[in-house]
Amino acid sequence: MSESRILVVGAGVMGLWSALLLREMGHDVLLVDAWEPGHSRATSSDENRVIRCGYGGSRLYAEWARRSRAVWVRRQEEWGVTLFRRCGVLWMVAGEAPYARRCLTDLEALPEPHERLDPKAFSRRYPQVEPRGIAWALLEPEAGALMARRACAALWTAFMKAGGRFELARIGAPAAPRRGGRLRELRSAAGSIFRAERFLFACGPWLPALFPSLLGKRIQVTHKEVFYFGTSPGDDRFSGERMPIWMELGRKCYGIPSLEGKGFKVHPDLQGRRVDPTRLERRTSPRFLRMARTCLRRRFPGLAGAPVLETRVCQYETTADDHMIFDRHPSLTNVWIVGGGSGHCFKHGPAIGEMVAGVLADGHSDAIPPVFRLAHQPHGRNF
């Protein structure tokens, strides 16, 4: 039997940041996961993630992104490991693109460094990109990529060095609660017992299965596919030194330049089928590969025939309005749930961890923004 003051179930980016900050506040924290942090089934895995401050008019997320970026940079200096690669983020805009205009407003309001490029300036700056159909572009020069798998490993190492504890175990669903009750213990599939005063479930795509009546219709888990394409020998046009992260608005496609020799990453950002994250076979499909190659032919003709170096199949936990969920369990006074990252919350790990750690430290949920509360995601809403 293991006892702790705070038990965190799930060692993805949300659970890791929450556990680390709670431990640095002096709390006794036990972190439990069915696999090790950064494992290949986790939503927080793969090599890299985008961090940018343009957020389509969401001041909360724009401010979180900038604050989180500063923390990522400070921690990489503290830990002596590269977590953030500043290569910029480029929004390629065709047509009216109201989302891009709202991003421009975000950047102006923060304020955050940015450039608006007309077609001629765009072509001069990025001759490796086919400009046809691009009305204008928005560049965030201070944005970039987070090295996701490495970041999870660094967070875990920092948590353990700070005196945190980790156990490998598959946690079962809590017993059916009575409203106003308290959770006393959790059991693993192997029969181990874990007791704590407070519990945080940060289980990513496994949350709906652990809490089916509460989250089964609030969080949808779907698969995504990404491809890493090889650049030509001696060609640095598509590296992070010469090409920013790019997003083609209206085309549902974005990507990350080749960082550390991994290859040019392309992600057809389309809704995939619903999946079980434990049993999902991580094999890509011809359909998504065709979409990725279509994107290359359209915008990056120099990579039109590039070979595939690596592929990844992952999953998104999506809510109906793309806001994450953080709230106290409605029937258990000492249980909190955080998840539903909707594909955009890795970058916000430090800000999410600060919020979660603050709430669990004092046991009060008044500081949670209303958009994250369970009441904001009505049970049974259709996606």
Residue, then its C-alpha position, 0 to 999 in steps of 0.5 A: m500500500s502506498e500513501s501520499r498527500i496528493l496522488v496524480v494519475g497520468a504523467g503527460v504534460m498536464g500531470l507532470w507540470s502539476a506534480l512538479l509544481l506541487r512538489e516544489m511547493g513542498h507537498d508530498v506527491l505520488l505520480v502514477d502512470a501505466w507507462e513511463p512519461g513520454h511513452s508512445r501511446a501518450t498524447s504528449s509524445d512525438e518529437n515536437r509541438v507548436i508554441r505560438c501566441g496568435y490564438g484567434g481572439s482568445r486573450l486567455y490562451a494568448e497570454w498563457a502561451r507567452r507566459s508558458r514560453a518564458v517558463w519553458v525557456r527558463r527551465q531549459e536553462e535551469w536543466g541544461v536541456t533544449l526544450f524550445r527551438r525558436c524558429g518562428v510561426l508563419w500563418m499563410v492566409a488566403g481569402e478573408a481569414p477572420y481567424a488570422r485577423r483575430c490572431l493579429t489582434d492578439l499579438e497587437a494587444l499583448p504586445e508580441p513581436h510580429e510582422r505582416l507580409d504582403p505577397k511580394a515580401f512573402s516571396r522574397r522572404y520564403p522563396q522555397v514556398e509556392p505563394r500562389g493564392i496567398a493574400w498575406a502572411l503573419l509571422e511570429p518571430e519569437a514563436g517556435a517548437l517545443m521538443a515534446r518527448r524530451a520535455c516530458a523526460a526532463l519534467w519527470t527527471a526534475f520531479m524525481k530530483a525534487g523528491g517526488r515519487f513515481e509508480l508504474a501501475r494501471i489505475g482502475a476507475p474509482a468506485a461509484p461515488r455518492r454526492g458529497g463523498r470523498l475518495r479514500e483509495l484507488r486500486s491498480a489492476a494488479g491489486s495495489i492500493f494507493r491512498a491519498e488526501r487529494f487526487l488529480f486525474a490527468c489521464g488524457p485520452w483515458l479519462p472518458a473510460l475512467f469516468p464514462s458517465l461524466l466524460g464519455k460525451r464531453i471528451q471525444v478521442t480521435h486519431k491523427e497522423v503526421f509524416y516526416f519527409g526527408t530533405s535533399p542532401g545539402d539542402d537547408r531551405f526547409s530546416g528550422e534555420r531558414m523555414p518557420i513553422w507554417m500554418e495554411l489557414g483554410r487548407k487544414c494543413y500545417g507543419i514544422p521545419s526539419l529540427e535536429g535532422k528529423g525531417f520536414k513534418v506535415h500534419p493534415d489537420l483533419q478529424g480522424r476516427r474515434v479510437d481506443p488509445t490503448r488498443l490503437e495500432r499506430r499505422t498510418s493510412p494511404r488517405f492521410l499520406r495522400m493529403a500530406r503529399t498534396c500539401l507538399r505539391r501545393r506549397f513546397p514543390g521542392l519536397a514534392g517527391a520527398p521520401v517519408l522518413e518517419t510517421r506518427v499516429c497519435q490522438y486528440e482528446t477534443t471537447a465540443d468547444d476546444h476548451m480544456i476541462f479542469d474541475r472538481h468531480p461533482s460527487l467527490t470533494n477531494v478529486w479533480i479532473v484535468g484534460g481535454g487538451s483538444g490538440h493545443c494544450f501542450k504549449h500551455g503546460p506551465a500555465i496549466g500546472e500553475m493553475v492546477a497546483g494552486v487549486l490542489a494545494d488549498g483545496h478550493s476551486d474558485a480560481i478555475p476559469p468558468v470556460f474550463r468547468l464541467a458545467h461549460q461542457p454540458h453532458g451529452r453535447n454533440f460534436 
